[in-house]
């Protein structure tokens, strides 16, 4: 192995993070299209392809994560704490996993329609994932002010809070009225679907906190 493998450039680490968050954004967009298409007969044919698109991006992200971790193991030195970088890539990959759970839940639970809250939460996820991508780009840009990257992290936390509020409203409405067994089963499925969506935002928030830790270390 050449010495260059032991001393990768700073830009190489951030290039991996940007590539991974590109996959996060793509998966979030596909998930949003999937959620927004639920209940629309014209979009029914797109359900399976969109689920596959999310899964494909998750698989691609896994490969990027594995390559990144390999570089961390092989590198003699790293521009930032090895542990923080390792934790960050795992947290970013967790976002992809949570998006995958949302997409898979559509088929597992037979979700055929979406509420306004479902659509709002999907939009919050797209926004949070896009900001993760911008933050990853910003960390690797020496001209980018750390406070601008930190602001993106705070905005991700705000998106998670708003998603939690939307989920609470949706879940509350599920159980306002009593119904028959079918209505109860539907409510339970939708409850799980809401929580799967919220898990995406929670994972984004966790990844953003990891970015903030890196900003503090490099300040």
Secondary structure, 3 states (H helix, E strand, C coil): CCHHHHCCCHHHHHHHHHHHHHHHHHHHHHHHHHHHHCCCHHHCCHHHHHHHHHHHHHHHHHHHHHHHHHHHHHCCCCCCCHHHHHHHHHHHHHHHHHHHHHHHHHHHCCCCCCCHHHHHHHHHHHHHHHHHHHHHHHHHCCCCCHHHHHHHHHHHHHHHHHHHHHHHHHHHHHCCCCCCHHHHHHHHHHHHHHHHHHHHHHHHHHHHHHHHHHHHHHC
